[in-house]
Amino acid sequence: MSFIDKVSHPRSAGGKPKPLAKPTGFIPTPRTLSPNSTPQGESF
């Protein structure tokens, strides 16, 4: 979770993480950051 936090943190300054924050091309949404993350959120 520290990896996605470091990458999406600077971009989520506005409160909304951008898809560009992930090299895999997946959109880091609040759902993926929560314990109930979907398989897509843990695909990295």
mmCIF entry with sequence, helices, sheets and N, C-alpha, C, O atoms, coordinates in Angstrom:
data_MODEL
# 
_entry.id   MODEL 
# 
_entity.id                         1 
_entity.type                       polymer 
_entity.pdbx_number_of_molecules   1 
# 
_entity_poly.entity_id                      1 
_entity_poly.type                           'polypeptide(L)' 
_entity_poly.nstd_linkage                   no 
_entity_poly.nstd_monomer                   no 
_entity_poly.pdbx_seq_one_letter_code       MSFIDKVSHPRSAGGKPKPLAKPTGFIPTPRTLSPNSTPQGESF 
_entity_poly.pdbx_seq_one_letter_code_can   MSFIDKVSHPRSAGGKPKPLAKPTGFIPTPRTLSPNSTPQGESF 
_entity_poly.pdbx_strand_id                 A 
# 
loop_
_entity_poly_seq.entity_id 
_entity_poly_seq.num 
_entity_poly_seq.mon_id 
_entity_poly_seq.hetero 
1 1  MET n 
1 2  SER n 
1 3  PHE n 
1 4  ILE n 
1 5  ASP n 
1 6  LYS n 
1 7  VAL n 
1 8  SER n 
1 9  HIS n 
1 10 PRO n 
1 11 ARG n 
1 12 SER n 
1 13 ALA n 
1 14 GLY n 
1 15 GLY n 
1 16 LYS n 
1 17 PRO n 
1 18 LYS n 
1 19 PRO n 
1 20 LEU n 
1 21 ALA n 
1 22 LYS n 
1 23 PRO n 
1 24 THR n 
1 25 GLY n 
1 26 PHE n 
1 27 ILE n 
1 28 PRO n 
1 29 THR n 
1 30 PRO n 
1 31 ARG n 
1 32 THR n 
1 33 LEU n 
1 34 SER n 
1 35 PRO n 
1 36 ASN n 
1 37 SER n 
1 38 THR n 
1 39 PRO n 
1 40 GLN n 
1 41 GLY n 
1 42 GLU n 
1 43 SER n 
1 44 PHE n 
# 
_struct_asym.id          A 
_struct_asym.entity_id   1 
# 
loop_
_struct_conf.conf_type_id 
_struct_conf.id 
_struct_conf.pdbx_PDB_helix_id 
_struct_conf.beg_label_comp_id 
_struct_conf.beg_label_asym_id 
_struct_conf.beg_label_seq_id 
_struct_conf.pdbx_beg_PDB_ins_code 
_struct_conf.end_label_comp_id 
_struct_conf.end_label_asym_id 
_struct_conf.end_label_seq_id 
_struct_conf.pdbx_end_PDB_ins_code 
_struct_conf.beg_auth_comp_id 
_struct_conf.beg_auth_asym_id 
_struct_conf.beg_auth_seq_id 
_struct_conf.end_auth_comp_id 
_struct_conf.end_auth_asym_id 
_struct_conf.end_auth_seq_id 
_struct_conf.pdbx_PDB_helix_class 
_struct_conf.details 
_struct_conf.pdbx_PDB_helix_length 
HELX_P HELX_P1 AA1 SER A 2  ? ARG A 11 ? SER A 2  ARG A 11 1 ? 10 
HELX_P HELX_P2 AA2 SER A 12 ? GLY A 14 ? SER A 12 GLY A 14 5 ? 3  
HELX_P HELX_P3 AA3 PRO A 19 ? ALA A 21 ? PRO A 19 ALA A 21 5 ? 3  
HELX_P HELX_P4 AA4 PRO A 30 ? LEU A 33 ? PRO A 30 LEU A 33 1 ? 4  
# 
_struct_conf_type.id          HELX_P 
_struct_conf_type.criteria    ? 
_struct_conf_type.reference   ? 
# 
loop_
_atom_site.group_PDB 
_atom_site.id 
_atom_site.type_symbol 
_atom_site.label_atom_id 
_atom_site.label_alt_id 
_atom_site.label_comp_id 
_atom_site.label_asym_id 
_atom_site.label_entity_id 
_atom_site.label_seq_id 
_atom_site.pdbx_PDB_ins_code 
_atom_site.Cartn_x 
_atom_site.Cartn_y 
_atom_site.Cartn_z 
_atom_site.occupancy 
_atom_site.B_iso_or_equiv 
_atom_site.pdbx_formal_charge 
_atom_site.auth_seq_id 
_atom_site.auth_comp_id 
_atom_site.auth_asym_id 
_atom_site.auth_atom_id 
_atom_site.pdbx_PDB_model_num 
ATOM 1   N N  . MET A 1 1  ? 0.842   -1.194 0.000   1.00 0.00 ? 1  MET A N  1 
ATOM 2   C CA . MET A 1 1  ? 0.000   0.000  0.000   1.00 0.00 ? 1  MET A CA 1 
ATOM 3   C C  . MET A 1 1  ? 0.878   1.245  0.000   1.00 0.00 ? 1  MET A C  1 
ATOM 4   O O  . MET A 1 1  ? 0.434   2.319  -0.407  1.00 0.00 ? 1  MET A O  1 
ATOM 5   N N  . SER A 1 2  ? 2.115   1.107  0.452   1.00 0.00 ? 2  SER A N  1 
ATOM 6   C CA . SER A 1 2  ? 3.018   2.264  0.500   1.00 0.00 ? 2  SER A CA 1 
ATOM 7   C C  . SER A 1 2  ? 3.402   2.697  -0.913  1.00 0.00 ? 2  SER A C  1 
ATOM 8   O O  . SER A 1 2  ? 3.633   3.878  -1.172  1.00 0.00 ? 2  SER A O  1 
ATOM 9   N N  . PHE A 1 3  ? 3.465   1.725  -1.819  1.00 0.00 ? 3  PHE A N  1 
ATOM 10  C CA . PHE A 1 3  ? 3.842   2.046  -3.206  1.00 0.00 ? 3  PHE A CA 1 
ATOM 11  C C  . PHE A 1 3  ? 2.780   2.919  -3.870  1.00 0.00 ? 3  PHE A C  1 
ATOM 12  O O  . PHE A 1 3  ? 3.090   3.963  -4.445  1.00 0.00 ? 3  PHE A O  1 
ATOM 13  N N  . ILE A 1 4  ? 1.531   2.480  -3.783  1.00 0.00 ? 4  ILE A N  1 
ATOM 14  C CA . ILE A 1 4  ? 0.435   3.230  -4.413  1.00 0.00 ? 4  ILE A CA 1 
ATOM 15  C C  . ILE A 1 4  ? 0.258   4.571  -3.707  1.00 0.00 ? 4  ILE A C  1 
ATOM 16  O O  . ILE A 1 4  ? -0.165  5.553  -4.317  1.00 0.00 ? 4  ILE A O  1 
ATOM 17  N N  . ASP A 1 5  ? 0.586   4.604  -2.416  1.00 0.00 ? 5  ASP A N  1 
ATOM 18  C CA . ASP A 1 5  ? 0.443   5.840  -1.658  1.00 0.00 ? 5  ASP A CA 1 
ATOM 19  C C  . ASP A 1 5  ? 1.466   6.871  -2.117  1.00 0.00 ? 5  ASP A C  1 
ATOM 20  O O  . ASP A 1 5  ? 1.151   8.052  -2.259  1.00 0.00 ? 5  ASP A O  1 
ATOM 21  N N  . LYS A 1 6  ? 2.684   6.416  -2.345  1.00 0.00 ? 6  LYS A N  1 
ATOM 22  C CA . LYS A 1 6  ? 3.750   7.331  -2.784  1.00 0.00 ? 6  LYS A CA 1 
ATOM 23  C C  . LYS A 1 6  ? 3.490   7.849  -4.190  1.00 0.00 ? 6  LYS A C  1 
ATOM 24  O O  . LYS A 1 6  ? 3.778   9.004  -4.502  1.00 0.00 ? 6  LYS A O  1 
ATOM 25  N N  . VAL A 1 7  ? 2.945   6.985  -5.030  1.00 0.00 ? 7  VAL A N  1 
ATOM 26  C CA . VAL A 1 7  ? 2.714   7.380  -6.424  1.00 0.00 ? 7  VAL A CA 1 
ATOM 27  C C  . VAL A 1 7  ? 1.474   8.250  -6.578  1.00 0.00 ? 7  VAL A C  1 
ATOM 28  O O  . VAL A 1 7  ? 1.485   9.235  -7.317  1.00 0.00 ? 7  VAL A O  1 
ATOM 29  N N  . SER A 1 8  ? 0.405   7.881  -5.876  1.00 0.00 ? 8  SER A N  1 
ATOM 30  C CA . SER A 1 8  ? -0.855  8.604  -6.045  1.00 0.00 ? 8  SER A CA 1 
ATOM 31  C C  . SER A 1 8  ? -0.971  9.790  -5.089  1.00 0.00 ? 8  SER A C  1 
ATOM 32  O O  . SER A 1 8  ? -1.802  10.674 -5.297  1.00 0.00 ? 8  SER A O  1 
ATOM 33  N N  . HIS A 1 9  ? -0.152  9.812  -4.055  1.00 0.00 ? 9  HIS A N  1 
ATOM 34  C CA . HIS A 1 9  ? -0.241  10.888 -3.069  1.00 0.00 ? 9  HIS A CA 1 
ATOM 35  C C  . HIS A 1 9  ? -0.009  12.267 -3.675  1.00 0.00 ? 9  HIS A C  1 
ATOM 36  O O  . HIS A 1 9  ? -0.836  13.160 -3.489  1.00 0.00 ? 9  HIS A O  1 
ATOM 37  N N  . PRO A 1 10 ? 1.096   12.465 -4.395  1.00 0.00 ? 10 PRO A N  1 
ATOM 38  C CA . PRO A 1 10 ? 1.372   13.761 -5.007  1.00 0.00 ? 10 PRO A CA 1 
ATOM 39  C C  . PRO A 1 10 ? 0.317   14.151 -6.038  1.00 0.00 ? 10 PRO A C  1 
ATOM 40  O O  . PRO A 1 10 ? 0.022   15.333 -6.212  1.00 0.00 ? 10 PRO A O  1 
ATOM 41  N N  . ARG A 1 11 ? -0.243  13.165 -6.715  1.00 0.00 ? 11 ARG A N  1 
ATOM 42  C CA . ARG A 1 11 ? -1.246  13.453 -7.740  1.00 0.00 ? 11 ARG A CA 1 
ATOM 43  C C  . ARG A 1 11 ? -2.628  13.641 -7.116  1.00 0.00 ? 11 ARG A C  1 
ATOM 44  O O  . ARG A 1 11 ? -3.485  14.315 -7.688  1.00 0.00 ? 11 ARG A O  1 
ATOM 45  N N  . SER A 1 12 ? -2.840  13.047 -5.950  1.00 0.00 ? 12 SER A N  1 
ATOM 46  C CA . SER A 1 12 ? -4.149  13.145 -5.302  1.00 0.00 ? 12 SER A CA 1 
ATOM 47  C C  . SER A 1 12 ? -4.236  14.399 -4.440  1.00 0.00 ? 12 SER A C  1 
ATOM 48  O O  . SER A 1 12 ? -5.091  14.499 -3.560  1.00 0.00 ? 12 SER A O  1 
ATOM 49  N N  . ALA A 1 13 ? -3.348  15.350 -4.697  1.00 0.00 ? 13 ALA A N  1 
ATOM 50  C CA . ALA A 1 13 ? -3.363  16.603 -3.937  1.00 0.00 ? 13 ALA A CA 1 
ATOM 51  C C  . ALA A 1 13 ? -4.718  17.282 -4.089  1.00 0.00 ? 13 ALA A C  1 
ATOM 52  O O  . ALA A 1 13 ? -5.195  17.958 -3.178  1.00 0.00 ? 13 ALA A O  1 
ATOM 53  N N  . GLY A 1 14 ? -5.336  17.087 -5.272  1.00 0.00 ? 14 GLY A N  1 
ATOM 54  C CA . GLY A 1 14 ? -6.650  17.684 -5.533  1.00 0.00 ? 14 GLY A CA 1 
ATOM 55  C C  . GLY A 1 14 ? -7.751  16.843 -4.916  1.00 0.00 ? 14 GLY A C  1 
ATOM 56  O O  . GLY A 1 14 ? -8.907  17.263 -4.867  1.00 0.00 ? 14 GLY A O  1 
ATOM 57  N N  . GLY A 1 15 ? -7.394  15.651 -4.444  1.00 0.00 ? 15 GLY A N  1 
ATOM 58  C CA . GLY A 1 15 ? -8.382  14.782 -3.823  1.00 0.00 ? 15 GLY A CA 1 
ATOM 59  C C  . GLY A 1 15 ? -8.776  13.640 -4.746  1.00 0.00 ? 15 GLY A C  1 
ATOM 60  O O  . GLY A 1 15 ? -9.432  12.688 -4.322  1.00 0.00 ? 15 GLY A O  1 
ATOM 61  N N  . LYS A 1 16 ? -8.371  13.739 -6.022  1.00 0.00 ? 16 LYS A N  1 
ATOM 62  C CA . LYS A 1 16 ? -8.711  12.666 -6.975  1.00 0.00 ? 16 LYS A CA 1 
ATOM 63  C C  . LYS A 1 16 ? -7.456  12.139 -7.668  1.00 0.00 ? 16 LYS A C  1 
ATOM 64  O O  . LYS A 1 16 ? -6.844  12.858 -8.458  1.00 0.00 ? 16 LYS A O  1 
ATOM 65  N N  . PRO A 1 17 ? -7.066  10.898 -7.385  1.00 0.00 ? 17 PRO A N  1 
ATOM 66  C CA . PRO A 1 17 ? -5.900  10.274 -8.023  1.00 0.00 ? 17 PRO A CA 1 
ATOM 67  C C  . PRO A 1 17 ? -6.108  10.133 -9.531  1.00 0.00 ? 17 PRO A C  1 
ATOM 68  O O  . PRO A 1 17 ? -7.223  9.870  -9.983  1.00 0.00 ? 17 PRO A O  1 
ATOM 69  N N  . LYS A 1 18 ? -5.057  10.304 -10.296 1.00 0.00 ? 18 LYS A N  1 
ATOM 70  C CA . LYS A 1 18 ? -5.179  10.182 -11.764 1.00 0.00 ? 18 LYS A CA 1 
ATOM 71  C C  . LYS A 1 18 ? -4.628  8.835  -12.244 1.00 0.00 ? 18 LYS A C  1 
ATOM 72  O O  . LYS A 1 18 ? -3.715  8.280  -11.631 1.00 0.00 ? 18 LYS A O  1 
ATOM 73  N N  . PRO A 1 19 ? -5.181  8.318  -13.333 1.00 0.00 ? 19 PRO A N  1 
ATOM 74  C CA . PRO A 1 19 ? -4.738  7.036  -13.889 1.00 0.00 ? 19 PRO A CA 1 
ATOM 75  C C  . PRO A 1 19 ? -3.251  7.047  -14.243 1.00 0.00 ? 19 PRO A C  1 
ATOM 76  O O  . PRO A 1 19 ? -2.604  6.000  -14.271 1.00 0.00 ? 19 PRO A O  1 
ATOM 77  N N  . LEU A 1 20 ? -2.719  8.231  -14.512 1.00 0.00 ? 20 LEU A N  1 
ATOM 78  C CA . LEU A 1 20 ? -1.311  8.355  -14.882 1.00 0.00 ? 20 LEU A CA 1 
ATOM 79  C C  . LEU A 1 20 ? -0.400  8.010  -13.709 1.00 0.00 ? 20 LEU A C  1 
ATOM 80  O O  . LEU A 1 20 ? 0.801   7.803  -13.883 1.00 0.00 ? 20 LEU A O  1 
ATOM 81  N N  . ALA A 1 21 ? -0.984  7.951  -12.513 1.00 0.00 ? 21 ALA A N  1 
ATOM 82  C CA . ALA A 1 21 ? -0.179  7.674  -11.320 1.00 0.00 ? 21 ALA A CA 1 
ATOM 83  C C  . ALA A 1 21 ? 0.268   6.211  -11.298 1.00 0.00 ? 21 ALA A C  1 
ATOM 84  O O  . ALA A 1 21 ? 1.227   5.853  -10.615 1.00 0.00 ? 21 ALA A O  1 
ATOM 85  N N  . LYS A 1 22 ? -0.442  5.377  -12.054 1.00 0.00 ? 22 LYS A N  1 
ATOM 86  C CA . LYS A 1 22 ? -0.082  3.957  -12.094 1.00 0.00 ? 22 LYS A CA 1 
ATOM 87  C C  . LYS A 1 22 ? 0.520   3.575  -13.432 1.00 0.00 ? 22 LYS A C  1 
ATOM 88  O O  . LYS A 1 22 ? -0.110  3.766  -14.472 1.00 0.00 ? 22 LYS A O  1 
ATOM 89  N N  . PRO A 1 23 ? 1.744   3.033  -13.419 1.00 0.00 ? 23 PRO A N  1 
ATOM 90  C CA . PRO A 1 23 ? 2.416   2.589  -14.639 1.00 0.00 ? 23 PRO A CA 1 
ATOM 91  C C  . PRO A 1 23 ? 1.654   1.452  -15.331 1.00 0.00 ? 23 PRO A C  1 
ATOM 92  O O  . PRO A 1 23 ? 1.799   1.242  -16.536 1.00 0.00 ? 23 PRO A O  1 
ATOM 93  N N  . THR A 1 24 ? 0.857   0.735  -14.570 1.00 0.00 ? 24 THR A N  1 
ATOM 94  C CA . THR A 1 24 ? 0.117   -0.394 -15.128 1.00 0.00 ? 24 THR A CA 1 
ATOM 95  C C  . THR A 1 24 ? -1.067  0.105  -15.948 1.00 0.00 ? 24 THR A C  1 
ATOM 96  O O  . THR A 1 24 ? -1.593  -0.622 -16.791 1.00 0.00 ? 24 THR A O  1 
ATOM 97  N N  . GLY A 1 25 ? -1.483  1.342  -15.703 1.00 0.00 ? 25 GLY A N  1 
ATOM 98  C CA . GLY A 1 25 ? -2.576  1.914  -16.480 1.00 0.00 ? 25 GLY A CA 1 
ATOM 99  C C  . GLY A 1 25 ? -3.920  1.760  -15.791 1.00 0.00 ? 25 GLY A C  1 
ATOM 100 O O  . GLY A 1 25 ? -4.958  2.068  -16.377 1.00 0.00 ? 25 GLY A O  1 
ATOM 101 N N  . PHE A 1 26 ? -3.912  1.290  -14.562 1.00 0.00 ? 26 PHE A N  1 
ATOM 102 C CA . PHE A 1 26 ? -5.179  1.138  -13.851 1.00 0.00 ? 26 PHE A CA 1 
ATOM 103 C C  . PHE A 1 26 ? -5.468  2.389  -13.020 1.00 0.00 ? 26 PHE A C  1 
ATOM 104 O O  . PHE A 1 26 ? -4.538  3.043  -12.549 1.00 0.00 ? 26 PHE A O  1 
ATOM 105 N N  . ILE A 1 27 ? -6.743  2.728  -12.837 1.00 0.00 ? 27 ILE A N  1 
ATOM 106 C CA . ILE A 1 27 ? -7.104  3.956  -12.122 1.00 0.00 ? 27 ILE A CA 1 
ATOM 107 C C  . ILE A 1 27 ? -7.205  3.707  -10.616 1.00 0.00 ? 27 ILE A C  1 
ATOM 108 O O  . ILE A 1 27 ? -8.093  2.986  -10.160 1.00 0.00 ? 27 ILE A O  1 
ATOM 109 N N  . PRO A 1 28 ? -6.287  4.311  -9.841  1.00 0.00 ? 28 PRO A N  1 
ATOM 110 C CA . PRO A 1 28 ? -6.294  4.169  -8.374  1.00 0.00 ? 28 PRO A CA 1 
ATOM 111 C C  . PRO A 1 28 ? -7.447  4.942  -7.739  1.00 0.00 ? 28 PRO A C  1 
ATOM 112 O O  . PRO A 1 28 ? -7.302  6.125  -7.430  1.00 0.00 ? 28 PRO A O  1 
ATOM 113 N N  . THR A 1 29 ? -8.571  4.294  -7.544  1.00 0.00 ? 29 THR A N  1 
ATOM 114 C CA . THR A 1 29 ? -9.725  4.952  -6.951  1.00 0.00 ? 29 THR A CA 1 
ATOM 115 C C  . THR A 1 29 ? -9.747  4.709  -5.450  1.00 0.00 ? 29 THR A C  1 
ATOM 116 O O  . THR A 1 29 ? -9.084  3.794  -4.961  1.00 0.00 ? 29 THR A O  1 
ATOM 117 N N  . PRO A 1 30 ? -10.497 5.513  -4.717  1.00 0.00 ? 30 PRO A N  1 
ATOM 118 C CA . PRO A 1 30 ? -10.617 5.355  -3.258  1.00 0.00 ? 30 PRO A CA 1 
ATOM 119 C C  . PRO A 1 30 ? -10.964 3.918  -2.865  1.00 0.00 ? 30 PRO A C  1 
ATOM 120 O O  . PRO A 1 30 ? -10.597 3.466  -1.780  1.00 0.00 ? 30 PRO A O  1 
ATOM 121 N N  . ARG A 1 31 ? -11.660 3.210  -3.733  1.00 0.00 ? 31 ARG A N  1 
ATOM 122 C CA . ARG A 1 31 ? -12.047 1.819  -3.435  1.00 0.00 ? 31 ARG A CA 1 
ATOM 123 C C  . ARG A 1 31 ? -10.815 0.933  -3.392  1.00 0.00 ? 31 ARG A C  1 
ATOM 124 O O  . ARG A 1 31 ? -10.743 0.014  -2.577  1.00 0.00 ? 31 ARG A O  1 
ATOM 125 N N  . THR A 1 32 ? -9.842  1.197  -4.260  1.00 0.00 ? 32 THR A N  1 
ATOM 126 C CA . THR A 1 32 ? -8.645  0.359  -4.310  1.00 0.00 ? 32 THR A CA 1 
ATOM 127 C C  . THR A 1 32 ? -7.737  0.666  -3.129  1.00 0.00 ? 32 THR A C  1 
ATOM 128 O O  . THR A 1 32 ? -6.949  -0.180 -2.707  1.00 0.00 ? 32 THR A O  1 
ATOM 129 N N  . LEU A 1 33 ? -7.850  1.878  -2.597  1.00 0.00 ? 33 LEU A N  1 
ATOM 130 C CA . LEU A 1 33 ? -7.005  2.264  -1.472  1.00 0.00 ? 33 LEU A CA 1 
ATOM 131 C C  . LEU A 1 33 ? -7.566  1.715  -0.159  1.00 0.00 ? 33 LEU A C  1 
ATOM 132 O O  . LEU A 1 33 ? -6.847  1.616  0.835   1.00 0.00 ? 33 LEU A O  1 
ATOM 133 N N  . SER A 1 34 ? -8.847  1.362  -0.161  1.00 0.00 ? 34 SER A N  1 
ATOM 134 C CA . SER A 1 34 ? -9.467  0.835  1.058   1.00 0.00 ? 34 SER A CA 1 
ATOM 135 C C  . SER A 1 34 ? -9.240  -0.671 1.166   1.00 0.00 ? 34 SER A C  1 
ATOM 136 O O  . SER A 1 34 ? -8.944  -1.326 0.167   1.00 0.00 ? 34 SER A O  1 
ATOM 137 N N  . PRO A 1 35 ? -9.378  -1.227 2.377   1.00 0.00 ? 35 PRO A N  1 
ATOM 138 C CA . PRO A 1 35 ? -9.183  -2.661 2.633   1.00 0.00 ? 35 PRO A CA 1 
ATOM 139 C C  . PRO A 1 35 ? -10.052 -3.524 1.718   1.00 0.00 ? 35 PRO A C  1 
ATOM 140 O O  . PRO A 1 35 ? -9.712  -4.675 1.445   1.00 0.00 ? 35 PRO A O  1 
ATOM 141 N N  . ASN A 1 36 ? -11.165 -2.977 1.249   1.00 0.00 ? 36 ASN A N  1 
ATOM 142 C CA . ASN A 1 36 ? -12.066 -3.726 0.373   1.00 0.00 ? 36 ASN A CA 1 
ATOM 143 C C  . ASN A 1 36 ? -11.687 -3.536 -1.090  1.00 0.00 ? 36 ASN A C  1 
ATOM 144 O O  . ASN A 1 36 ? -12.554 -3.485 -1.962  1.00 0.00 ? 36 ASN A O  1 
ATOM 145 N N  . SER A 1 37 ? -10.397 -3.432 -1.351  1.00 0.00 ? 37 SER A N  1 
ATOM 146 C CA . SER A 1 37 ? -9.926  -3.204 -2.714  1.00 0.00 ? 37 SER A CA 1 
ATOM 147 C C  . SER A 1 37 ? -10.296 -4.368 -3.627  1.00 0.00 ? 37 SER A C  1 
ATOM 148 O O  . SER A 1 37 ? -10.316 -5.525 -3.207  1.00 0.00 ? 37 SER A O  1 
ATOM 149 N N  . THR A 1 38 ? -10.585 -4.042 -4.870  1.00 0.00 ? 38 THR A N  1 
ATOM 150 C CA . THR A 1 38 ? -10.962 -5.071 -5.838  1.00 0.00 ? 38 THR A CA 1 
ATOM 151 C C  . THR A 1 38 ? -9.704  -5.721 -6.404  1.00 0.00 ? 38 THR A C  1 
ATOM 152 O O  . THR A 1 38 ? -8.606  -5.189 -6.242  1.00 0.00 ? 38 THR A O  1 
ATOM 153 N N  . PRO A 1 39 ? -9.856  -6.872 -7.069  1.00 0.00 ? 39 PRO A N  1 
ATOM 154 C CA . PRO A 1 39 ? -8.718  -7.586 -7.673  1.00 0.00 ? 39 PRO A CA 1 
ATOM 155 C C  . PRO A 1 39 ? -7.886  -6.655 -8.559  1.00 0.00 ? 39 PRO A C  1 
ATOM 156 O O  . PRO A 1 39 ? -6.668  -6.808 -8.646  1.00 0.00 ? 39 PRO A O  1 
ATOM 157 N N  . GLN A 1 40 ? -8.535  -5.699 -9.211  1.00 0.00 ? 40 GLN A N  1 
ATOM 158 C CA . GLN A 1 40 ? -7.824  -4.757 -10.075 1.00 0.00 ? 40 GLN A CA 1 
ATOM 159 C C  . GLN A 1 40 ? -6.900  -3.871 -9.256  1.00 0.00 ? 40 GLN A C  1 
ATOM 160 O O  . GLN A 1 40 ? -5.838  -3.466 -9.730  1.00 0.00 ? 40 GLN A O  1 
ATOM 161 N N  . GLY A 1 41 ? -7.298  -3.572 -8.039  1.00 0.00 ? 41 GLY A N  1 
ATOM 162 C CA . GLY A 1 41 ? -6.494  -2.709 -7.179  1.00 0.00 ? 41 GLY A CA 1 
ATOM 163 C C  . GLY A 1 41 ? -5.245  -3.427 -6.684  1.00 0.00 ? 41 GLY A C  1 
ATOM 164 O O  . GLY A 1 41 ? -4.233  -2.798 -6.375  1.00 0.00 ? 41 GLY A O  1 
ATOM 165 N N  . GLU A 1 42 ? -5.332  -4.754 -6.614  1.00 0.00 ? 42 GLU A N  1 
ATOM 166 C CA . GLU A 1 42 ? -4.191  -5.519 -6.118  1.00 0.00 ? 42 GLU A CA 1 
ATOM 167 C C  . GLU A 1 42 ? -3.451  -6.208 -7.266  1.00 0.00 ? 42 GLU A C  1 
ATOM 168 O O  . GLU A 1 42 ? -2.587  -7.054 -7.036  1.00 0.00 ? 42 GLU A O  1 
ATOM 169 N N  . SER A 1 43 ? -3.795  -5.840 -8.498  1.00 0.00 ? 43 SER A N  1 
ATOM 170 C CA . SER A 1 43 ? -3.181  -6.473 -9.656  1.00 0.00 ? 43 SER A CA 1 
ATOM 171 C C  . SER A 1 43 ? -1.737  -6.012 -9.839  1.00 0.00 ? 43 SER A C  1 
ATOM 172 O O  . SER A 1 43 ? -0.960  -6.653 -10.546 1.00 0.00 ? 43 SER A O  1 
ATOM 173 N N  . PHE A 1 44 ? -1.384  -4.905 -9.203  1.00 0.00 ? 44 PHE A N  1 
ATOM 174 C CA . PHE A 1 44 ? -0.026  -4.371 -9.348  1.00 0.00 ? 44 PHE A CA 1 
ATOM 175 C C  . PHE A 1 44 ? 0.927   -5.266 -8.574  1.00 0.00 ? 44 PHE A C  1 
ATOM 176 O O  . PHE A 1 44 ? 2.131   -5.012 -8.552  1.00 0.00 ? 44 PHE A O  1 
# 
